[in-house]
Amino acid sequence: GDGDLTAIAEGIENALSVRIMSGDHRARYYAALSATGMSILKLPEDRGQLMIFADGDKTGMTAAYELGQQASLKGWNANTLIPPNAQDWNDELIAGFEGWT
């Protein structure tokens, strides 16, 4: 997308699920491919709003918070979201998540 919102999820299924659930097709969606990939991800230079969609396990949440801290230090407005049922975002989509309107 061409918006100033960047969304990052751990896996490709989660990134696609977040895109479907949000309905925002202007944002840029990235999959870090693993918790390690999330914690070492190199962000684009054009800073803006960063939404980090963590997996619901300890490893996923730790990696997401690490990315959020690094992003904030680099000038991003970073926020981390945890799936409400401690799963991942693809599980939330399959279960019929209705948290966004």
Buried (B, 14 or more C-beta within 10 A) or exposed (E): EEEBBBBBBBBBBBBBBBBEBBEBEEBBBBBBBBBEBBBEBEBEEEBBBBBBBBBBBEBBBBBBBBBBEBBEEEEBEBEBBBBEEEBBBBBBBEEEBEEEE
